[in-house]
Amino acid sequence: MTRPTLRFRPLRPAVASDRPSILDLLLTITPPPVAAEASLRERPPLNLALVIDRSGSMSGTKLSYARKAARFLAGELTGRDRLAIVSFDDEMNVVVPSRPVADPQPFIAAINTIHSGGCTALFDGWRAGATQVAEHLDPGAMNRVLLLSDGQANEGLTNQEQIAAKVAGLTQRGISTSAFGLGDDFDEDLMGAMAAAGDGTLAHIETPSQLADLYASELQGLASTFGRRVSLGVRGKNGAEVVDLLNDLKSTTAGNHQLPNLRVGQELNVGLQLKLPAWIPNQEILSVRLAWEAPGSSDRQSLIEHLQLPVMESEELKQLEPDDAVAEQLALLRANRERRQVIADLDRGDVISASASLGKLFVDLSAMPATPRLTRELDLLSEKLALLKSDPKRSRKRLRNESQRSSLNVWESEDEPT
């Protein structure tokens, strides 16, 4: 099998024949396992630019660990890969122009010369790194900018929408962007927008010591990418109407939905709710088109599936037990959405409403059957509830990171600090 699979997983396995009904549905996309064996034999070459914030706030431990992690990254690449190192404060410095990593030592020596400076011209730093990648754009490689910053853009272009538009334009050319925010002062909304527009990874790094693990994860993610520029088209049929999409997915120019990269071993789940009229047997309810590009190719590939379900009278339908695994995943997607409402409360300065909303979400999830995933989610919510009282700013950052799990590849440390 060399194509992904797309499964329809309804909460209940039928729809009503005698009256309108609501259909809760999970779409599960699974990359083909055969790609895992291929990725172990030979990953695609990498064309990377590592862009490091060296503004004044990075001085000391942060920059020391950033240099250490950059040295790790250079040591993990091979002669098939290209790497550029860019640093920025209010000025740009191409520390190492893009070149093959035949020997990591020149990179390591150059990385050791990066020292902290002034303000944060984040967009200009990203653009300098993107230029390095673009000058050696390789259709057969994974071309990506890795942006690391601990602060907020305060020099040059600072408008979030304009920056995201620039990043999206480069994505269309085949150059993706990952955004890594370090500490408690970076702009999580801007970094999230750049990662979303850049078809890359978003990370919130609580401590600099996590950087090496993050870079290792990023390299593994690049090596295991099966499909990029992934889109999902969803169309109700025969009077069925899609009334809700639980994931926070950006729209494409064609009116479809942008999904994260397809990675081997990583399922993607999309939650839908449909409103159906009284249903006639053997009618198609939904048509779904998944499209993607394989690494090293600009040719679009696609997979189209159609949903049909049995019909029965509504009273009989009510007696069917819901699928617990589907109910859990839909609840987790809704929890991501509820986090966005909590963030909106915090942005209005209404910590009381934020705490109440988060508390209600905790209670609702606690009422569901206990599973490892739900237990983990409850632990995360409990942590944010406590932080709302002691450190609302940090709570917002973590909530923002978690809220984007249904629409982005979001890195989460296996050993997150509490």
Wavefront OBJ file of the C-alpha trace (Angstrom):
o trace
v 0.000 0.000 0.000
v 1.479 3.343 -1.075
v -1.492 5.609 -0.458
v -3.040 6.867 2.755
v -6.326 5.475 3.993
v -9.347 7.556 4.924
v -11.870 6.054 7.323
v -15.348 7.287 8.167
v -16.041 6.712 11.854
v -19.583 7.765 12.840
v -20.490 8.194 16.497
v -23.467 5.921 15.809
v -23.457 3.578 12.797
v -26.766 4.661 11.208
v -28.973 7.662 10.428
v -32.707 8.285 10.873
v -35.200 7.449 8.144
v -38.281 9.136 9.637
v -37.066 12.597 10.686
v -34.087 14.965 10.399
v -31.060 13.917 12.428
v -27.555 14.986 13.447
v -24.580 12.880 12.427
v -21.352 13.243 14.438
v -18.483 11.898 12.396
v -14.732 11.420 12.674
v -12.510 11.272 9.592
v -9.281 9.408 10.305
v -6.411 9.733 7.817
v -3.571 7.232 8.112
v -0.375 7.422 6.004
v 0.700 4.115 4.462
v 2.992 1.984 6.646
v 5.112 0.972 3.661
v 6.523 4.489 3.607
v 8.026 3.888 7.048
v 10.306 1.186 5.689
v 11.358 3.422 2.819
v 12.114 6.330 5.153
v 14.398 4.124 7.216
v 16.372 3.206 4.107
v 16.717 6.710 2.692
v 15.111 9.954 3.756
v 14.865 12.872 1.303
v 17.755 15.340 1.350
v 17.226 18.438 3.479
v 17.703 22.074 2.506
v 17.472 23.952 5.798
v 18.068 27.393 7.226
v 18.327 27.707 10.985
v 17.384 31.265 12.001
v 18.389 32.154 15.571
v 17.173 35.179 17.502
v 20.218 36.777 19.146
v 18.434 39.830 20.559
v 19.362 41.072 24.011
v 16.810 38.880 25.772
v 18.598 35.777 24.439
v 21.793 36.545 26.357
v 23.166 34.008 28.795
v 21.652 30.548 29.141
v 19.180 30.842 26.254
v 21.763 31.659 23.620
v 24.216 29.161 25.076
v 21.702 26.356 24.652
v 20.635 27.672 21.242
v 24.254 27.395 20.082
v 24.540 23.924 21.596
v 21.372 22.743 19.838
v 22.528 24.294 16.552
v 25.766 22.336 16.854
v 23.689 19.195 17.416
v 21.663 19.915 14.273
v 24.784 20.391 12.150
v 26.199 17.123 13.466
v 23.051 15.189 12.483
v 23.139 16.246 8.821
v 25.132 14.662 6.011
v 26.747 15.645 2.739
v 23.371 15.155 1.023
v 21.929 18.004 3.086
v 22.335 21.759 2.919
v 22.326 24.067 5.943
v 22.457 27.828 6.395
v 22.826 29.542 9.764
v 21.314 33.018 10.174
v 21.224 35.141 13.322
v 19.300 38.340 13.901
v 18.590 41.110 16.353
v 17.786 44.453 14.695
v 20.232 43.439 11.951
v 20.697 40.249 9.958
v 23.839 38.161 9.876
v 24.266 35.187 7.571
v 26.615 33.286 9.857
v 27.035 30.436 7.371
v 25.653 30.727 3.824
v 23.836 27.629 2.602
v 26.230 24.824 1.801
v 26.337 21.008 1.924
v 27.175 19.606 5.344
v 30.112 17.502 4.221
v 31.894 18.420 7.449
v 29.988 19.851 10.435
v 33.081 21.452 11.985
v 32.984 24.739 9.981
v 29.329 25.135 10.980
v 30.106 24.430 14.619
v 32.958 26.952 14.647
v 30.724 29.614 13.090
v 27.846 28.890 15.483
v 30.168 29.555 18.417
v 30.621 33.148 17.202
v 26.922 34.078 17.681
v 26.490 36.590 20.510
v 23.487 38.518 21.809
v 22.672 42.017 20.560
v 19.718 44.413 20.380
v 16.055 44.379 19.226
v 14.018 41.720 17.411
v 13.562 42.106 13.644
v 11.895 38.701 13.445
v 10.477 38.987 9.928
v 13.787 40.178 8.494
v 15.551 37.253 10.154
v 13.040 34.794 8.733
v 13.318 36.377 5.287
v 17.123 36.118 5.327
v 16.860 32.415 6.147
v 14.164 31.884 3.515
v 16.389 33.542 0.925
v 19.180 31.088 1.713
v 16.822 28.157 1.206
v 15.278 29.657 -1.941
v 18.671 30.203 -3.591
v 19.224 26.442 -3.488
v 15.624 25.283 -3.820
v 15.603 21.576 -4.607
v 12.303 20.006 -5.723
v 13.639 16.645 -4.565
v 14.443 17.856 -1.038
v 12.565 18.973 2.053
v 13.113 22.741 1.995
v 12.446 24.413 5.345
v 13.212 27.428 7.524
v 13.587 26.715 11.258
v 12.903 29.927 13.178
v 13.842 30.199 16.862
v 12.864 33.290 18.848
v 12.237 34.185 22.479
v 10.666 37.584 21.848
v 8.188 39.689 19.960
v 8.753 41.332 16.605
v 9.540 44.982 17.340
v 11.656 46.012 14.344
v 10.783 46.015 10.636
v 7.555 44.323 9.567
v 5.577 43.329 12.678
v 1.992 42.859 11.411
v 0.916 39.245 11.963
v -1.349 38.946 8.930
v 1.208 40.455 6.584
v 3.985 38.221 7.889
v 1.786 35.119 7.607
v 0.922 36.070 4.026
v 4.631 36.297 3.165
v 5.244 32.897 4.749
v 2.283 31.377 2.864
v 3.637 32.729 -0.415
v 6.904 30.916 0.155
v 5.037 27.739 1.087
v 3.435 27.791 -2.351
v 6.945 27.693 -3.801
v 7.794 24.593 -1.792
v 9.582 26.153 1.200
v 7.989 25.429 4.566
v 8.528 27.166 7.909
v 8.645 25.835 11.459
v 8.372 28.293 14.352
v 9.935 27.588 17.748
v 9.071 29.946 20.602
v 11.429 29.892 23.569
v 10.474 30.919 27.107
v 7.572 33.068 28.268
v 7.900 36.255 26.223
v 7.620 35.184 22.579
v 4.515 36.083 20.555
v 2.636 32.782 20.444
v -0.035 34.119 18.077
v 2.526 35.279 15.516
v 4.622 32.120 15.775
v 1.508 29.974 15.447
v 0.369 31.933 12.393
v 3.785 31.490 10.770
v 3.848 27.737 11.415
v 0.308 27.374 10.055
v 1.041 29.444 6.948
v 4.379 27.667 6.582
v 3.026 24.102 6.677
v 5.540 23.375 9.427
v 5.877 22.633 13.125
v 4.944 24.833 16.069
v 6.804 24.447 19.346
v 6.712 26.153 22.717
v 10.033 25.466 24.416
v 9.742 26.080 28.131
v 13.444 25.622 28.882
v 16.446 25.905 26.517
v 17.559 22.391 27.464
v 14.635 21.043 25.388
v 16.063 22.429 22.138
v 18.150 19.402 21.197
v 15.137 17.091 21.619
v 13.060 19.462 19.508
v 15.590 19.500 16.676
v 15.847 15.703 16.778
v 12.044 15.493 16.557
v 11.982 17.977 13.685
v 14.538 15.973 11.708
v 12.553 12.796 12.335
v 9.388 14.544 11.203
v 11.031 15.712 8.002
v 12.380 12.227 7.345
v 8.974 10.599 7.896
v 6.904 13.066 5.851
v 4.738 11.220 3.348
v 2.638 14.117 2.042
v 2.906 17.906 2.205
v 0.560 20.746 1.262
v -2.290 18.478 2.329
v -5.874 19.605 1.740
v -9.266 18.161 2.583
v -12.428 18.837 0.618
v -15.718 17.933 2.318
v -19.070 18.094 0.501
v -22.479 17.090 1.829
v -24.719 15.262 -0.654
v -28.441 14.760 -1.213
v -29.410 17.482 1.249
v -26.831 16.609 3.927
v -25.240 19.769 5.313
v -21.898 20.070 7.112
v -22.797 22.381 9.998
v -19.606 22.135 12.058
v -15.934 21.309 11.614
v -14.279 20.878 15.004
v -10.696 21.402 13.854
v -9.398 24.936 13.481
v -8.316 24.489 9.848
v -7.366 27.273 7.474
v -9.177 27.500 4.142
v -7.291 26.977 0.887
v -7.754 29.127 -2.194
v -9.972 26.370 -3.617
v -12.317 26.504 -0.630
v -11.004 23.330 0.983
v -9.222 22.885 4.330
v -5.478 22.853 4.961
v -4.207 19.881 6.970
v -0.790 19.329 8.563
v 1.804 17.261 6.733
v 1.107 13.542 6.583
v 3.768 11.771 8.637
v 4.353 8.055 8.857
v 3.002 6.659 12.122
v 0.849 9.717 12.825
v -2.907 9.639 12.250
v -4.835 12.823 11.544
v -8.376 13.145 12.880
v -10.981 15.623 11.649
v -14.290 16.014 13.470
v -17.492 16.894 11.609
v -21.140 17.377 12.428
v -23.751 17.046 9.689
v -27.444 17.873 9.611
v -29.462 15.375 7.607
v -33.071 15.344 6.411
v -35.043 12.113 6.826
v -32.714 9.761 4.993
v -33.426 7.423 2.102
v -31.482 4.128 1.970
v -28.444 3.810 -0.329
v -27.901 7.547 -0.701
v -24.434 9.065 -0.400
v -24.176 11.337 2.633
v -20.750 12.819 2.165
v -17.959 13.081 -0.371
v -14.393 13.649 0.851
v -11.348 14.433 -1.259
v -7.871 14.246 0.268
v -5.069 15.800 -1.807
v -1.323 16.018 -1.165
v 2.106 16.241 -2.747
v 4.827 13.704 -2.099
v 8.183 15.125 -0.941
v 10.235 15.938 -4.003
v 7.208 16.281 -6.275
v 4.856 19.109 -7.201
v 2.270 16.724 -8.695
v -0.958 16.633 -6.722
v -2.220 13.216 -5.718
v -5.716 12.634 -4.440
v -7.986 10.125 -2.761
v -11.794 10.365 -2.914
v -14.143 8.484 -0.588
v -17.927 8.543 -0.197
v -19.976 7.827 2.906
v -23.142 5.762 3.053
v -24.762 4.491 6.253
v -27.678 2.214 7.127
v -31.007 3.874 7.952
v -33.459 3.113 10.736
v -36.258 4.785 12.642
v -35.121 7.495 15.040
v -36.324 5.709 18.181
v -34.350 2.634 17.215
v -31.331 4.819 16.391
v -31.354 6.283 19.916
v -30.857 2.806 21.347
v -27.540 2.296 19.556
v -24.489 2.664 21.765
v -22.031 5.350 20.645
v -18.505 4.390 19.649
v -16.443 5.222 22.749
v -13.210 5.797 20.810
v -14.955 8.219 18.451
v -16.677 9.993 21.360
v -13.316 10.448 23.059
v -11.605 11.885 19.983
v -14.499 14.260 19.275
v -14.371 15.405 22.910
v -10.641 16.109 22.604
v -11.202 18.150 19.459
v -13.930 20.137 21.205
v -11.551 20.668 24.123
v -9.084 22.283 21.722
v -11.866 24.597 20.559
v -12.893 25.462 24.128
v -9.319 26.500 24.836
v -9.671 29.152 22.140
v -12.679 30.589 23.977
v -10.696 30.637 27.219
v -7.918 32.528 25.421
v -10.476 35.062 24.167
v -11.656 35.566 27.768
v -8.074 36.125 28.907
v -7.443 38.614 26.102
v -10.385 40.628 27.422
v -8.841 40.506 30.878
v -11.681 38.311 32.176
v -9.798 35.711 34.208
v -12.986 34.748 36.088
v -14.814 33.716 32.894
v -11.678 31.960 31.633
v -11.439 29.933 34.849
v -15.147 29.096 34.734
v -14.962 27.909 31.120
v -11.868 25.839 31.771
v -13.427 24.390 34.927
v -16.575 23.366 33.043
v -14.455 21.691 30.373
v -12.593 19.780 33.100
v -15.890 18.607 34.626
v -17.315 17.546 31.251
v -14.252 15.466 30.368
v -14.146 13.983 33.879
v -17.612 12.539 33.290
v -16.351 10.412 30.393
v -14.900 6.895 30.833
v -11.299 7.136 31.996
v -8.639 6.392 29.366
v -4.918 7.254 29.207
v -5.580 10.021 26.686
v -8.372 11.595 28.712
v -6.308 11.343 31.869
v -3.496 13.181 30.116
v -5.952 15.844 28.927
v -7.342 16.302 32.415
v -3.823 16.706 33.772
v -3.170 19.439 31.199
v -6.403 21.239 32.090
v -5.714 20.988 35.817
v -2.285 22.506 35.240
v -3.798 25.443 33.305
v -6.432 26.042 35.968
v -3.704 26.365 38.585
v -1.643 28.633 36.337
v -4.615 30.919 35.741
v -4.397 31.856 39.411
v -0.622 32.256 39.611
v 0.564 33.073 36.085
v -2.207 33.828 33.521
v 0.343 34.756 30.865
v 2.021 31.359 30.963
v -1.358 29.648 31.102
v -2.381 31.457 27.898
v 0.795 30.385 26.122
v 0.265 26.748 26.955
v -3.435 26.911 26.126
v -2.606 28.462 22.757
v -0.112 25.725 21.971
v -2.589 22.992 22.908
v -5.474 24.627 21.037
v -3.586 24.230 17.760
v -3.004 20.485 18.009
v -5.955 19.752 15.708
v -4.671 21.978 12.899
v -0.859 21.901 13.108
v 2.036 19.616 13.824
v 2.614 20.795 17.403
v 5.691 19.559 19.215
v 5.157 18.520 22.800
v 8.050 17.545 25.039
v 7.822 14.084 26.550
v 9.077 15.624 29.762
v 7.198 18.916 29.953
v 7.956 21.079 32.974
v 5.161 21.648 35.434
l 1 2 3 4 5 6 7 8 9 10 11 12 13 14 15 16 17 18 19 20 21 22 23 24 25 26 27 28 29 30 31 32 33 34 35 36 37 38 39 40 41 42 43 44 45 46 47 48 49 50 51 52 53 54 55 56 57 58 59 60 61 62 63 64 65 66 67 68 69 70 71 72 73 74 75 76 77 78 79 80 81 82 83 84 85 86 87 88 89 90 91 92 93 94 95 96 97 98 99 100 101 102 103 104 105 106 107 108 109 110 111 112 113 114 115 116 117 118 119 120 121 122 123 124 125 126 127 128 129 130 131 132 133 134 135 136 137 138 139 140 141 142 143 144 145 146 147 148 149 150 151 152 153 154 155 156 157 158 159 160 161 162 163 164 165 166 167 168 169 170 171 172 173 174 175 176 177 178 179 180 181 182 183 184 185 186 187 188 189 190 191 192 193 194 195 196 197 198 199 200 201 202 203 204 205 206 207 208 209 210 211 212 213 214 215 216 217 218 219 220 221 222 223 224 225 226 227 228 229 230 231 232 233 234 235 236 237 238 239 240 241 242 243 244 245 246 247 248 249 250 251 252 253 254 255 256 257 258 259 260 261 262 263 264 265 266 267 268 269 270 271 272 273 274 275 276 277 278 279 280 281 282 283 284 285 286 287 288 289 290 291 292 293 294 295 296 297 298 299 300 301 302 303 304 305 306 307 308 309 310 311 312 313 314 315 316 317 318 319 320 321 322 323 324 325 326 327 328 329 330 331 332 333 334 335 336 337 338 339 340 341 342 343 344 345 346 347 348 349 350 351 352 353 354 355 356 357 358 359 360 361 362 363 364 365 366 367 368 369 370 371 372 373 374 375 376 377 378 379 380 381 382 383 384 385 386 387 388 389 390 391 392 393 394 395 396 397 398 399 400 401 402 403 404 405 406 407 408 409 410 411 412 413 414 415 416 417 418
